[in-house]
Amino acid sequence: MTGRVWPEVYKKLGVSPIINAQSWVTALGGSIMRPEVLQAMDDAANAFVDIKQLNRAAGEVVALACDAEQGLVTSGCSAAQVLMVAACMTGQSEANVEQLPNTTGMKNEVILFKGQRNRYDKAFVTAGATLVEYGSEASATAEELDEAINENTACIAFVVAPFVPQGIGLEETVRVAHERGVPVIVDAAAEVPPRSNLARFHNMGADMVAFSGGKGIGGPQSSGLLAGKSELVEAAVMNSLNLDSSVAGIGRPMKVSKENIVGLVTAIQLFTDSDEAAEWQGWQSKADYVAERLDGIDGLRVEVEDHPSERQGPQPVLYFEDDYNGPSIGEIIDQLKSGEPGIFVGGGGNRAEINIVMVNVQDGEEIIIADRLNEILRNS
């Protein structure tokens, strides 16, 4: 065991904490905030401030971290997606901001590569837009994207995430879009670390990019950040809380508390200043330990992988060969969850694999994970 003490607050509610080896997923609470973030949030809770001024100041921190013209703290990445689309439809027209979700008279189509459709893309249509697909689930061409653009196109959305196909790629998407005068917005919710990704998509030409604040950055789970070209981000600000008028935008239900704003800003500063190599090495060591402990099981092949397009940091991936005759993947996952404590791992989407993501595995929990997997796989 790790010797870790489970918080009393969960015991009072009858909720059992778990080991999160599935990544920074919302369903498992995102990430664990550092003490400095919690202290900053506690400090913020003890005073009143002008929220307009706080949002502007926090936006400057976001913009600097992302090497962008302007930034905004949002209530999660999904809220940032809503606001990006709203900004592209309304521009900085207060009349348009007031009119949403009625998009009459506005460009209101969001183009998305069919292979990037996902259960979160409802955020792209929440403000009243219509989603237009191009290409197939497996591939697309620049010509297909160009043909999808018309006088009603508000923007082109691009999704960067593990196991999500990239179609013609972001740079080519930007090229085609900008030739037609259309902005490109990027959903990069879980794409940091590496820290370089905060600026990478902007430097590739994207007009606005959204990240989760409660995943790799380590901020409050209900926070996100949006950064990009100042003209569009200012339109997002207007749709969010409209700092300089009485208009209530589509983002009013997505307001961010002063505590969450300060918490995310603190987390961003800690994140960008911390030692990424040391963090990565910690994940690598845990991944190697689990892989070594699972060596020699008939029909099981374990590879430690860290492909940036598919894996969030180094992680042991369990592959089941033709001669494997133990419990099914589903049975293994269920047995891990039903233990004490429950262990949640990744299932690889449509792939026949189990991936054990180390980014949220606390020191010593890799031992519990390896022990439990050995019990399940060697005693079957």
C-alpha positions as CSV (number, residue, x, y, z in Angstrom):
1,M,0.0,0.0,0.0
2,T,1.0,3.6,-0.4
3,G,0.3,4.8,3.1
4,R,-1.9,7.5,1.6
5,V,-4.8,8.6,3.8
6,W,-8.1,9.0,2.0
7,P,-9.8,12.3,2.6
8,E,-12.4,12.2,5.5
9,V,-14.8,14.3,3.4
10,Y,-15.4,11.3,1.0
11,K,-15.8,8.9,3.9
12,K,-18.6,11.1,5.3
13,L,-20.4,10.9,1.9
14,G,-19.9,7.2,1.5
15,V,-17.8,7.7,-1.6
16,S,-14.6,5.6,-2.0
17,P,-11.6,7.2,-3.6
18,I,-10.0,5.2,-6.5
19,I,-6.7,4.9,-8.2
20,N,-6.8,6.8,-11.5
21,A,-4.8,5.1,-14.2
22,Q,-7.1,6.2,-16.9
23,S,-5.8,9.8,-17.4
24,W,-7.1,13.3,-16.7
25,V,-10.7,12.3,-17.4
26,T,-13.5,14.4,-16.1
27,A,-15.4,11.3,-14.9
28,L,-12.6,10.6,-12.4
29,G,-12.0,14.1,-11.2
30,G,-9.5,15.5,-13.7
31,S,-6.2,16.0,-11.8
32,I,-5.0,16.7,-8.3
33,M,-4.2,20.4,-7.6
34,R,-1.0,21.3,-6.0
35,P,-1.0,22.9,-2.5
36,E,0.0,26.3,-4.0
37,V,-3.1,26.2,-6.2
38,L,-5.4,25.4,-3.3
39,Q,-3.8,28.1,-1.2
40,A,-4.2,30.7,-4.0
41,M,-7.9,29.7,-4.3
42,D,-8.4,30.0,-0.5
43,D,-6.7,33.5,-0.6
44,A,-9.0,34.5,-3.5
45,A,-12.1,33.5,-1.6
46,N,-11.4,36.0,1.2
47,A,-11.8,39.2,-0.7
48,F,-14.1,40.9,-3.3
49,V,-12.7,42.0,-6.6
50,D,-13.8,43.6,-9.8
51,I,-14.4,40.5,-11.9
52,K,-13.9,42.4,-15.1
53,Q,-10.4,43.5,-14.0
54,L,-9.6,40.0,-12.8
55,N,-10.6,38.5,-16.1
56,R,-8.5,40.9,-18.0
57,A,-5.5,40.3,-15.8
58,A,-5.9,36.5,-16.0
59,G,-6.3,36.7,-19.8
60,E,-2.9,38.3,-20.0
61,V,-1.3,35.4,-18.2
62,V,-3.1,32.9,-20.5
63,A,-2.0,34.8,-23.6
64,L,1.6,34.9,-22.4
65,A,1.7,31.2,-21.6
66,C,0.2,30.4,-25.1
67,D,2.2,32.9,-27.1
68,A,-1.1,34.3,-28.3
69,E,-2.5,37.8,-28.7
70,Q,-5.2,37.5,-26.1
71,G,-6.5,34.9,-23.6
72,L,-9.5,34.1,-21.4
73,V,-10.2,31.8,-18.5
74,T,-13.3,29.7,-19.1
75,S,-15.4,27.2,-17.2
76,G,-13.8,24.2,-18.8
77,C,-12.6,23.4,-22.3
78,S,-16.2,22.7,-23.4
79,A,-17.2,26.2,-22.5
80,A,-14.3,27.5,-24.5
81,Q,-15.5,25.5,-27.5
82,V,-19.0,27.2,-27.2
83,L,-17.4,30.6,-26.9
84,M,-15.0,30.1,-29.8
85,V,-17.9,29.3,-32.2
86,A,-20.1,32.1,-30.7
87,A,-17.2,34.5,-31.4
88,C,-16.9,33.4,-35.0
89,M,-20.6,33.9,-35.5
90,T,-21.2,37.2,-33.8
91,G,-17.9,39.0,-34.1
92,Q,-17.9,42.1,-31.8
93,S,-21.5,43.0,-32.6
94,E,-23.4,43.5,-29.3
95,A,-26.7,43.0,-31.3
96,N,-25.5,39.6,-32.5
97,V,-24.2,38.7,-29.0
98,E,-27.7,39.5,-27.6
99,Q,-29.4,37.6,-30.4
100,L,-27.7,34.1,-29.8
101,P,-28.7,31.3,-30.0
102,N,-30.8,32.8,-32.8
103,T,-28.3,33.0,-35.7
104,T,-30.5,34.7,-38.3
105,G,-28.4,36.9,-40.5
106,M,-25.1,35.4,-39.2
107,K,-22.7,32.9,-40.7
108,N,-23.6,29.8,-38.6
109,E,-22.0,26.7,-40.0
110,V,-19.1,25.0,-38.3
111,I,-17.1,22.6,-40.6
112,L,-15.6,19.5,-39.0
113,F,-13.7,16.5,-40.5
114,K,-16.1,13.5,-40.2
115,G,-13.3,11.4,-38.6
116,Q,-13.1,13.9,-35.7
117,R,-16.8,13.6,-34.7
118,N,-16.9,12.8,-31.0
119,R,-19.3,12.9,-28.1
120,Y,-18.1,16.3,-27.0
121,D,-18.7,18.2,-30.3
122,K,-22.2,19.3,-29.1
123,A,-20.3,22.2,-27.7
124,F,-19.7,23.4,-31.3
125,V,-23.5,23.8,-31.9
126,T,-24.6,24.9,-28.4
127,A,-24.6,28.6,-29.4
128,G,-26.9,27.9,-32.3
129,A,-24.5,26.8,-35.1
130,T,-25.0,23.9,-37.5
131,L,-22.3,21.3,-37.9
132,V,-21.2,20.4,-41.4
133,E,-19.0,17.3,-42.0
134,Y,-16.5,16.7,-44.7
135,G,-14.5,13.7,-45.8
136,S,-15.1,10.1,-44.5
137,E,-14.5,8.7,-41.1
138,A,-11.0,7.6,-42.2
139,S,-9.7,10.3,-44.4
140,A,-10.3,13.6,-46.1
141,T,-8.7,15.8,-48.8
142,A,-8.1,19.5,-49.0
143,E,-10.4,19.7,-52.0
144,E,-13.3,18.2,-49.9
145,L,-12.7,20.9,-47.2
146,D,-12.6,23.6,-49.8
147,E,-15.9,22.4,-51.3
148,A,-17.5,22.4,-47.9
149,I,-16.8,26.1,-47.3
150,N,-19.5,28.5,-48.4
151,E,-21.0,31.9,-47.5
152,N,-22.5,30.5,-44.3
153,T,-19.2,29.1,-42.9
154,A,-18.4,30.7,-39.6
155,C,-15.3,28.6,-38.8
156,I,-13.6,25.3,-39.2
157,A,-13.1,23.2,-36.1
158,F,-10.2,20.9,-35.6
159,V,-9.9,18.3,-32.8
160,V,-6.5,17.1,-31.4
161,A,-6.8,14.1,-29.1
162,P,-5.5,10.6,-28.6
163,F,-6.9,8.1,-31.1
164,V,-8.6,10.9,-33.2
165,P,-7.6,10.9,-36.8
166,Q,-6.0,14.1,-38.1
167,G,-7.4,14.1,-41.6
168,I,-5.5,16.6,-43.7
169,G,-3.7,17.9,-40.6
170,L,-4.0,21.3,-38.9
171,E,-1.5,23.2,-41.1
172,E,-3.3,22.2,-44.3
173,T,-6.6,22.9,-42.7
174,V,-5.4,26.4,-41.8
175,R,-4.0,26.9,-45.3
176,V,-7.3,26.1,-47.0
177,A,-9.4,28.0,-44.5
178,H,-7.3,31.1,-44.5
179,E,-7.3,31.2,-48.3
180,R,-11.1,31.4,-48.1
181,G,-11.0,33.9,-45.2
182,V,-12.4,31.5,-42.6
183,P,-11.0,31.1,-39.1
184,V,-9.8,27.8,-37.6
185,I,-10.6,26.9,-34.0
186,V,-8.9,24.0,-32.2
187,D,-10.1,21.8,-29.4
188,A,-6.9,20.6,-27.7
189,A,-8.5,19.8,-24.3
190,A,-5.9,17.3,-23.1
191,E,-2.9,18.1,-25.2
192,V,-0.7,19.5,-22.5
193,P,1.9,18.3,-21.5
194,P,4.1,18.8,-23.4
195,R,4.2,22.4,-22.4
196,S,5.2,23.4,-25.9
197,N,1.7,22.5,-27.1
198,L,0.3,25.6,-25.4
199,A,1.9,27.7,-28.2
200,R,2.3,25.0,-30.9
201,F,-1.2,25.2,-32.5
202,H,-1.2,29.0,-32.5
203,N,2.2,29.0,-34.2
204,M,0.7,26.6,-36.8
205,G,-1.8,29.3,-37.6
206,A,-4.9,28.4,-35.6
207,D,-7.0,31.5,-34.8
208,M,-8.3,30.2,-31.4
209,V,-7.3,27.2,-29.3
210,A,-9.0,25.8,-26.2
211,F,-7.4,23.7,-23.5
212,S,-8.7,22.1,-20.3
213,G,-7.4,23.8,-17.1
214,G,-8.1,20.7,-14.9
215,K,-6.1,18.1,-16.8
216,G,-2.4,18.3,-17.3
217,I,-2.1,21.9,-16.2
218,G,-3.4,20.9,-12.8
219,G,-5.9,23.7,-12.2
220,P,-9.5,23.5,-11.0
221,Q,-11.4,20.7,-12.8
222,S,-14.1,23.2,-13.9
223,S,-11.6,25.6,-15.5
224,G,-10.4,26.0,-19.1
225,L,-8.4,28.4,-21.1
226,L,-9.0,30.0,-24.5
227,A,-6.3,31.9,-26.4
228,G,-5.8,33.3,-29.9
229,K,-6.2,36.3,-32.2
230,S,-7.3,39.3,-30.2
231,E,-10.2,40.2,-32.5
232,L,-11.8,36.8,-32.0
233,V,-10.9,36.3,-28.3
234,E,-12.5,39.7,-27.6
235,A,-15.7,38.5,-29.3
236,A,-15.5,35.4,-27.1
237,V,-15.2,37.7,-24.0
238,M,-18.3,39.5,-25.1
239,N,-20.2,36.3,-25.5
240,S,-18.9,35.1,-22.1
241,L,-19.6,38.0,-19.8
242,N,-19.3,41.1,-21.9
243,L,-17.1,43.1,-19.6
244,D,-18.0,46.5,-21.0
245,S,-21.8,46.4,-21.4
246,S,-25.0,45.1,-19.9
247,V,-25.5,42.4,-22.6
248,A,-25.8,38.9,-21.2
249,G,-24.1,36.6,-23.7
250,I,-24.7,32.9,-24.5
251,G,-21.8,32.1,-22.1
252,R,-23.5,33.6,-19.0
253,P,-24.3,30.0,-17.6
254,M,-20.5,29.3,-18.0
255,K,-19.2,32.1,-15.7
256,V,-16.0,31.4,-13.8
257,S,-15.6,32.2,-10.1
258,K,-12.8,34.4,-8.8
259,E,-11.4,31.4,-7.0
260,N,-11.2,29.3,-10.1
261,I,-9.7,32.1,-12.1
262,V,-7.0,32.6,-9.6
263,G,-6.5,28.9,-9.2
264,L,-6.0,28.3,-12.9
265,V,-3.6,31.3,-13.3
266,T,-1.6,29.9,-10.4
267,A,-1.6,26.4,-11.9
268,I,-0.5,27.8,-15.3
269,Q,2.4,29.6,-13.8
270,L,3.5,26.5,-11.8
271,F,3.0,24.3,-14.9
272,T,5.1,26.4,-17.2
273,D,7.9,26.8,-14.6
274,S,8.1,23.2,-13.5
275,D,10.6,20.5,-14.7
276,E,8.9,18.7,-17.5
277,A,11.8,16.2,-17.9
278,A,11.6,15.2,-14.2
279,E,7.8,14.8,-14.5
280,W,8.1,12.6,-17.6
281,Q,10.8,10.5,-15.9
282,G,8.5,9.8,-13.0
283,W,5.8,8.5,-15.3
284,Q,8.4,6.5,-17.2
285,S,9.7,4.8,-14.0
286,K,6.2,3.8,-13.0
287,A,5.4,2.5,-16.4
288,D,8.6,0.4,-16.6
289,Y,7.8,-1.0,-13.1
290,V,4.4,-2.2,-14.1
291,A,5.6,-3.6,-17.4
292,E,8.4,-5.6,-15.7
293,R,6.0,-7.0,-13.1
294,L,3.7,-8.3,-15.9
295,D,6.5,-10.0,-17.9
296,G,6.1,-13.7,-18.7
297,I,2.3,-14.1,-18.8
298,D,1.3,-16.4,-21.6
299,G,-0.4,-14.6,-24.5
300,L,0.2,-11.2,-23.0
301,R,2.6,-8.6,-24.6
302,V,3.3,-5.4,-22.7
303,E,4.8,-2.4,-24.4
304,V,5.7,0.9,-22.8
305,E,4.6,3.5,-25.3
306,D,4.6,7.3,-25.4
307,H,3.5,8.1,-29.0
308,P,2.4,11.8,-28.7
309,S,-0.5,11.4,-31.0
310,E,-2.0,8.5,-29.0
311,R,-0.5,8.4,-25.5
312,Q,-0.5,10.9,-22.7
313,G,3.0,10.3,-21.4
314,P,4.8,6.9,-21.1
315,Q,2.4,4.1,-20.3
316,P,2.3,0.3,-20.3
317,V,0.0,-1.0,-23.0
318,L,-1.3,-4.6,-22.6
319,Y,-1.8,-6.4,-25.9
320,F,-3.6,-9.8,-26.0
321,E,-2.2,-12.3,-28.5
322,D,-4.0,-15.1,-30.2
323,D,-2.8,-17.7,-27.7
324,Y,-4.0,-15.7,-24.7
325,N,-6.7,-17.6,-22.8
326,G,-7.3,-15.6,-19.6
327,P,-10.1,-13.2,-18.6
328,S,-11.4,-10.9,-21.3
329,I,-10.5,-7.2,-21.5
330,G,-13.9,-6.3,-20.1
331,E,-13.6,-8.8,-17.3
332,I,-10.1,-7.5,-16.3
333,I,-11.3,-3.9,-16.3
334,D,-14.3,-4.8,-14.2
335,Q,-12.2,-6.8,-11.7
336,L,-9.8,-3.8,-11.4
337,K,-12.7,-1.4,-10.7
338,S,-14.4,-3.7,-8.1
339,G,-11.2,-4.1,-6.0
340,E,-10.3,-2.1,-2.9
341,P,-9.4,0.5,-3.9
342,G,-10.9,0.5,-7.3
343,I,-8.4,0.9,-10.2
344,F,-9.6,2.6,-13.4
345,V,-7.5,2.0,-16.5
346,G,-7.9,2.9,-20.2
347,G,-9.4,0.6,-22.7
348,G,-8.0,1.9,-26.0
349,G,-11.2,2.9,-27.6
350,N,-12.0,0.3,-30.3
351,R,-8.6,-1.3,-29.9
352,A,-8.1,-4.7,-28.2
353,E,-5.8,-3.3,-25.5
354,I,-5.6,-2.0,-21.9
355,N,-3.5,1.1,-21.4
356,I,-2.4,2.2,-17.9
357,V,-1.9,5.9,-17.9
358,M,0.6,7.1,-15.3
359,V,-0.1,10.9,-15.3
360,N,-2.3,10.7,-12.2
361,V,-0.9,7.6,-10.6
362,Q,0.5,8.7,-7.2
363,D,3.8,7.4,-5.8
364,G,3.4,3.8,-4.7
365,E,0.1,3.2,-6.6
366,E,2.0,1.5,-9.4
367,I,2.8,-1.3,-6.9
368,I,-0.9,-1.8,-6.2
369,I,-1.7,-1.8,-9.9
370,A,0.9,-4.4,-10.7
371,D,-0.1,-6.5,-7.7
372,R,-3.8,-6.5,-8.7
373,L,-3.1,-7.3,-12.4
374,N,-0.9,-10.2,-11.4
375,E,-3.6,-11.5,-9.2
376,I,-6.1,-11.3,-12.1
377,L,-3.9,-12.5,-14.9
378,R,-1.7,-15.2,-13.2
379,N,-4.4,-16.8,-11.1
380,S,-7.0,-17.2,-13.8
